[in-house]
Amino acid sequence: FSKFITALALAKLMSHPQFKLNSMRSYAIVCSMILLPMFIIVAQSETGSALVFLSFVFMLYREGLPGLIPALGFCAIVLFIVVLRFSVVDLFGVEGASTGLFFGLLLAYLLMLIFVRVYQYDKKHLFVLSIVPLGVFALALPLFKWVVRFNLVYVMLAIVVFAVIYLIVLAYFKWRRTYLFIGLFMLGCLGYCFSTEYIFNDVLQSHQQKRIQLLLGMADDPTGIGYNTAQARIAIGSGGFLGKGFLQGTQTKLKYVPEQDTDFIFCTVGEEWGFVGSAGMLIVYLLFLYRLLLIAERQDTRFARVYGYGVVGIFAFHLFINVGMVLGLVPVIGIPLPFFSYGGSSFLSFTILLFLFLKLD
């Protein structure tokens, strides 16, 4: 129920004539209103429900949030996955040389080049930042191959450190804050890459670690924590193109799939109605979201528009995560499929969320 309450509170705040999403103070107020219910829900060990509040980023983007911020969030997820997934692989067989760390630093460096190109385009400095790593590896790789095998992660680390120092020096002498911000971004990426394993091993809970490992193919536990997803995928696959027919699904009716009427209800559709039924259901949901988007955009008051985009974000997040976890595309976090999963409180909260929006329209 805190979903529509938070959506209404944000709409009330942002509809004030003097409120503008263009200062640290306004960002701090909005973030605190979103993070407070998230912390309360996480304290009740309901991480999945708390993550739904990240969907308000969609509304904030519509109201003026720079696209750079959600882009940085996406980059953080990609870096985390790359560093973690390949951390167990030694680079070129050198003990202690983490392949994940190497490619994480390489991705961060490429992002830095993109930011320099987009936000502070200068051919000379962009050329220097581009040619240095090529020159360093042109020297390091022959040494590595024919002289002595060493940890190439240190080479990549040295290149990143050089970029940070170069950008800070440019910011000082050119008096351009953009170079400083990009340098700080690189410094943050450096710390983030080296802290990924600590976050995974010491911050996340054991069941969360297992789910991420299963998703990334780092572990296999078909009879344990990965049982639900494995059985759900078997059920969907067994449905084929047209499905087995209404109430004829063997995986679901014989109770091989747990939580098939709540979190994993999509696999029931896949088994009984096949690809055609699943695709048709998703098309209906997409049309529903598109209709909500049109209604939100046509509002003539900021209150209704902000609330409407909050509604669209919440429904879209639930749809993507619920279907994604059944298909094994995202970790299992246990959130219902709107107006489809069994559950009185979820059905009532989705209904309130929607009818308030329709009433505003």
Secondary structure by P-SEA (a helix, b strand, c coil): caaaaaaaaaaaaaaccccccccaaaaaaaaaaaaaaaaaaaaacccccccccccaaaaaaaacccaaaaaaaaaaaaaaaaaaaaccccccccccccaaaaaaaaaaaaaaaaaaacccccaaaaaaaaaaaaaaaaaaaaaacccccccaaaaaaaaaaaaaaaaaaaaaaaccaaaaaaaaaaaaaaaaaaaaaaaacccccaaaaaaaaaaacccccccccaaaaaaaaaaaaaccccccccccccccccccccccccccaaaaaaaaccaaaaaaaaaaaaaaaaaaaaaaaacccaaaaaaaaaaaaaaaaaaaaaaaaaaccccccccccccccccaaaaaaaaaaaaaaaaac
